[in-house]
């Protein structure tokens, strides 16, 4: 199965809890999954098989609810290649020093 890139933005809503702490719950799920990922100020990008990444994204959403969010806005962005892998490195490696 080919690898894709999935950008995931989770925006939790809570009247009483810190938004960043709720986002941290989602990132912890992604981190524990073992897939390559990069956290940016607006989204977390993962690399791997699409079905696995979508499952991780759902688990991250569930973790935010379990941490106490009242509502969650979830935004997905995918890059899928018909006959090959999509990697984060192909897009960003030249910018790393």
MDAnalysis code that builds the backbone (N, CA, C; Angstrom):
import MDAnalysis as mda
import numpy as np

u = mda.Universe.empty(291, n_residues=97, atom_resindex=np.repeat(np.arange(97), 3), trajectory=True)
u.add_TopologyAttr("name", ["N", "CA", "C"] * 97)
u.add_TopologyAttr("resid", np.arange(1, 98))
u.add_TopologyAttr("resname", ["UNK", "UNK", "UNK", "UNK", "UNK", "UNK", "UNK", "UNK", "UNK", "UNK", "UNK", "UNK", "UNK", "UNK", "UNK", "UNK", "UNK", "UNK", "UNK", "UNK", "UNK", "UNK", "UNK", "UNK", "UNK", "UNK", "UNK", "UNK", "UNK", "UNK", "UNK", "UNK", "UNK", "UNK", "UNK", "UNK", "UNK", "UNK", "UNK", "UNK", "UNK", "UNK", "UNK", "UNK", "UNK", "UNK", "UNK", "UNK", "UNK", "UNK", "UNK", "UNK", "UNK", "UNK", "UNK", "UNK", "UNK", "UNK", "UNK", "UNK", "UNK", "UNK", "UNK", "UNK", "UNK", "UNK", "UNK", "UNK", "UNK", "UNK", "UNK", "UNK", "UNK", "UNK", "UNK", "UNK", "UNK", "UNK", "UNK", "UNK", "UNK", "UNK", "UNK", "UNK", "UNK", "UNK", "UNK", "UNK", "UNK", "UNK", "UNK", "UNK", "UNK", "UNK", "UNK", "UNK", "UNK"])
u.atoms.positions = np.array([
    [0.845, -1.180, 0.000],
    [0.000, 0.000, 0.000],
    [0.888, 1.240, 0.000],
    [0.513, 2.209, -0.798],
    [1.286, 3.445, -0.907],
    [1.104, 4.327, 0.319],
    [2.138, 5.096, 0.603],
    [2.068, 6.079, 1.679],
    [1.535, 7.394, 1.134],
    [0.770, 8.071, 1.968],
    [0.221, 9.382, 1.643],
    [0.668, 10.369, 2.719],
    [0.343, 11.613, 2.522],
    [0.458, 12.628, 3.577],
    [-0.943, 13.023, 3.983],
    [-1.172, 13.105, 5.286],
    [-2.445, 13.560, 5.826],
    [-2.156, 14.710, 6.781],
    [-2.699, 15.872, 6.464],
    [-2.636, 17.015, 7.363],
    [-3.891, 17.016, 8.212],
    [-3.732, 17.076, 9.513],
    [-4.854, 17.009, 10.443],
    [-4.859, 18.236, 11.339],
    [-5.953, 18.963, 11.297],
    [-6.135, 20.085, 12.218],
    [-7.342, 19.768, 13.088],
    [-7.118, 19.722, 14.388],
    [-8.191, 19.488, 15.348],
    [-8.348, 20.756, 16.175],
    [-9.566, 21.291, 16.164],
    [-9.868, 22.521, 16.905],
    [-10.916, 22.186, 17.960],
    [-10.473, 21.949, 19.196],
    [-11.422, 21.605, 20.255],
    [-12.120, 22.840, 20.807],
    [-13.333, 22.638, 21.240],
    [-14.083, 23.713, 21.887],
    [-14.467, 23.246, 23.290],
    [-14.192, 24.113, 24.251],
    [-14.543, 23.823, 25.638],
    [-14.740, 25.144, 26.363],
    [-15.740, 25.180, 27.218],
    [-15.995, 26.395, 28.000],
    [-15.054, 26.522, 29.188],
    [-14.424, 25.410, 29.596],
    [-13.662, 25.424, 30.840],
    [-12.227, 24.911, 30.720],
    [-11.884, 24.261, 29.629],
    [-10.559, 23.644, 29.519],
    [-9.674, 24.404, 28.533],
    [-8.362, 24.319, 28.757],
    [-7.386, 24.964, 27.897],
    [-7.331, 24.268, 26.537],
    [-7.472, 25.045, 25.477],
    [-7.477, 24.500, 24.120],
    [-6.180, 23.771, 23.804],
    [-5.043, 24.349, 24.175],
    [-3.761, 23.714, 23.864],
    [-3.593, 22.378, 24.572],
    [-4.082, 22.271, 25.772],
    [-4.006, 20.994, 26.489],
    [-4.841, 19.929, 25.783],
    [-5.970, 20.336, 25.248],
    [-6.805, 19.389, 24.503],
    [-6.122, 18.959, 23.213],
    [-5.493, 19.900, 22.519],
    [-4.746, 19.562, 21.301],
    [-3.585, 18.621, 21.643],
    [-2.953, 18.849, 22.778],
    [-1.862, 17.964, 23.210],
    [-2.326, 16.515, 23.327],
    [-3.569, 16.307, 23.720],
    [-4.111, 14.940, 23.815],
    [-4.143, 14.285, 22.441],
    [-4.502, 15.053, 21.431],
    [-4.528, 14.526, 20.062],
    [-3.116, 14.220, 19.578],
    [-2.190, 15.132, 19.832],
    [-0.813, 14.932, 19.387],
    [-0.188, 13.727, 20.080],
    [-0.538, 13.483, 21.329],
    [-0.018, 12.312, 22.052],
    [-0.423, 11.014, 21.354],
    [-1.648, 10.970, 20.846],
    [-2.114, 9.780, 20.113],
    [-1.287, 9.592, 18.845],
    [-1.072, 10.673, 18.128],
    [-0.287, 10.603, 16.887],
    [1.140, 10.163, 17.200],
    [1.726, 10.760, 18.213],
    [3.100, 10.417, 18.596],
    [3.228, 8.944, 18.967],
    [2.263, 8.435, 19.707],
    [2.334, 7.034, 20.154],
    [2.066, 6.039, 19.025],
    [1.537, 6.519, 17.904],
    [1.224, 5.619, 16.786],
    [2.460, 5.093, 16.080],
    [3.559, 5.840, 16.161],
    [4.793, 5.410, 15.518],
    [4.951, 5.847, 14.069],
    [3.939, 6.490, 13.482],
    [4.091, 6.963, 12.101],
    [4.915, 8.253, 12.090],
    [5.616, 8.534, 10.989],
    [6.315, 9.813, 10.895],
    [5.308, 10.968, 10.923],
    [5.646, 12.025, 11.660],
    [4.736, 13.172, 11.743],
    [5.530, 14.430, 12.027],
    [4.925, 15.559, 11.696],
    [5.497, 16.873, 11.978],
    [4.378, 17.748, 12.526],
    [4.626, 18.373, 13.674],
    [3.672, 19.305, 14.257],
    [4.024, 20.707, 13.757],
    [3.031, 21.405, 13.231],
    [3.209, 22.792, 12.806],
    [2.231, 23.648, 13.603],
    [2.320, 24.965, 13.504],
    [1.405, 25.807, 14.279],
    [-0.079, 25.618, 13.941],
    [-0.374, 25.131, 12.732],
    [-1.776, 25.028, 12.334],
    [-2.289, 23.610, 12.140],
    [-1.400, 22.652, 11.956],
    [-1.843, 21.273, 11.746],
    [-0.686, 20.334, 12.032],
    [-1.017, 19.067, 12.140],
    [-0.015, 18.016, 12.251],
    [-0.094, 17.180, 10.990],
    [1.056, 16.951, 10.359],
    [1.108, 16.184, 9.117],
    [1.699, 14.815, 9.427],
    [1.020, 13.780, 8.942],
    [1.477, 12.402, 9.133],
    [1.772, 11.766, 7.781],
    [2.566, 10.711, 7.809],
    [2.907, 9.969, 6.596],
    [2.705, 8.485, 6.849],
    [2.007, 7.819, 5.928],
    [1.778, 6.385, 6.059],
    [0.635, 5.935, 5.183],
    [0.210, 4.686, 5.327],
    [-0.937, 4.181, 4.571],
    [-2.217, 4.935, 4.958],
    [-3.037, 5.231, 3.969],
    [-4.220, 6.064, 4.202],
    [-5.143, 5.496, 5.271],
    [-5.415, 4.212, 5.231],
    [-6.337, 3.625, 6.207],
    [-5.791, 3.760, 7.624],
    [-4.491, 3.563, 7.781],
    [-3.879, 3.684, 9.105],
    [-3.943, 5.130, 9.604],
    [-3.647, 6.079, 8.713],
    [-3.666, 7.489, 9.119],
    [-5.071, 7.950, 9.476],
    [-6.070, 7.494, 8.739],
    [-7.446, 7.876, 9.065],
    [-7.868, 7.287, 10.411],
    [-7.395, 6.095, 10.704],
    [-7.683, 5.482, 12.002],
    [-7.015, 6.263, 13.137],
    [-5.779, 6.685, 12.916],
    [-5.067, 7.493, 13.912],
    [-5.786, 8.822, 14.114],
    [-6.221, 9.433, 13.022],
    [-6.934, 10.710, 13.106],
    [-8.215, 10.569, 13.923],
    [-8.935, 9.479, 13.739],
    [-10.165, 9.246, 14.513],
    [-9.827, 9.027, 15.983],
    [-8.750, 8.301, 16.257],
    [-8.335, 8.086, 17.643],
    [-7.911, 9.402, 18.296],
    [-7.271, 10.279, 17.530],
    [-6.882, 11.593, 18.050],
    [-8.122, 12.420, 18.391],
    [-9.105, 12.378, 17.539],
    [-10.378, 13.061, 17.798],
    [-11.035, 12.517, 19.065],
    [-11.069, 11.213, 19.175],
    [-11.666, 10.576, 20.358],
    [-10.918, 10.973, 21.637],
    [-9.592, 11.099, 21.541],
    [-8.786, 11.473, 22.707],
    [-9.121, 12.882, 23.174],
    [-9.422, 13.763, 22.239],
    [-9.781, 15.138, 22.600],
    [-11.126, 15.154, 23.332],
    [-12.062, 14.358, 22.871],
    [-13.329, 14.237, 23.603],
    [-13.098, 13.629, 24.987],
    [-12.265, 12.595, 25.048],
    [-11.984, 11.954, 26.336],
    [-11.292, 12.921, 27.303],
    [-10.548, 13.882, 26.764],
    [-9.862, 14.871, 27.602],
    [-10.795, 15.982, 28.066],
    [-12.036, 15.980, 27.552],
    [-13.029, 16.913, 28.064],
    [-13.584, 17.938, 27.106],
    [-13.225, 17.874, 25.816],
    [-13.777, 18.827, 24.852],
    [-15.287, 18.632, 24.719],
    [-15.987, 19.743, 24.533],
    [-17.432, 19.698, 24.313],
    [-17.768, 19.470, 22.841],
    [-16.888, 19.942, 21.984],
    [-17.102, 19.890, 20.540],
    [-15.723, 19.917, 19.881],
    [-15.630, 19.326, 18.695],
    [-14.349, 19.301, 17.994],
    [-14.580, 19.575, 16.516],
    [-13.850, 20.543, 15.992],
    [-13.814, 20.766, 14.547],
    [-12.593, 20.028, 14.029],
    [-12.769, 19.218, 12.976],
    [-11.672, 18.412, 12.442],
    [-11.551, 18.688, 10.948],
    [-10.336, 19.045, 10.539],
    [-10.064, 19.339, 9.134],
    [-8.971, 18.401, 8.632],
    [-9.225, 17.769, 7.487],
    [-8.273, 16.854, 6.869],
    [-7.795, 17.425, 5.538],
    [-6.503, 17.231, 5.256],
    [-5.961, 17.504, 3.929],
    [-5.114, 16.300, 3.551],
    [-5.354, 15.752, 2.371],
    [-4.647, 14.559, 1.927],
    [-3.904, 14.832, 0.628],
    [-2.722, 14.248, 0.506],
    [-2.061, 14.154, -0.787],
    [-1.856, 12.689, -1.052],
    [-2.438, 12.219, -2.157],
    [-2.411, 10.811, -2.533],
    [-1.850, 10.722, -3.955],
    [-0.926, 9.803, -4.159],
    [-0.335, 9.602, -5.481],
    [-0.798, 8.249, -6.012],
    [-1.237, 8.230, -7.263],
    [-1.788, 7.022, -7.867],
    [-0.788, 5.863, -7.882],
    [0.445, 6.127, -8.271],
    [1.412, 5.046, -8.467],
    [2.687, 5.219, -7.659],
    [2.563, 5.650, -6.414],
    [3.763, 5.783, -5.613],
    [3.487, 6.443, -4.276],
    [4.544, 6.517, -3.493],
    [4.446, 7.110, -2.169],
    [4.525, 8.630, -2.236],
    [3.903, 9.266, -1.281],
    [4.046, 10.699, -1.039],
    [4.817, 10.817, 0.265],
    [5.876, 11.621, 0.262],
    [6.667, 11.780, 1.475],
    [6.726, 13.243, 1.886],
    [6.893, 13.459, 3.177],
    [7.080, 14.816, 3.676],
    [8.432, 15.354, 3.207],
    [9.444, 14.482, 3.169],
    [10.790, 14.911, 2.793],
    [10.852, 15.495, 1.387],
    [10.105, 14.934, 0.459],
    [10.171, 15.445, -0.912],
    [9.726, 16.908, -0.996],
    [8.942, 17.341, -0.027],
    [8.451, 18.720, -0.030],
    [9.301, 19.656, 0.821],
    [9.942, 19.127, 1.857],
    [10.562, 20.027, 2.828],
    [12.062, 19.829, 3.043],
    [12.616, 18.724, 2.563],
    [14.011, 18.411, 2.857],
    [14.963, 19.539, 2.424],
    [14.719, 20.164, 1.302],
    [15.638, 21.190, 0.805],
    [15.663, 22.442, 1.694],
    [14.683, 22.577, 2.591],
    [14.632, 23.744, 3.474],
    [15.304, 23.512, 4.824],
    [15.645, 22.277, 5.113],
    [16.308, 21.961, 6.378],
    [17.793, 22.226, 6.283],
    [18.332, 22.846, 7.303],
    [19.774, 23.146, 7.303],
    [20.476, 22.407, 8.392],
])
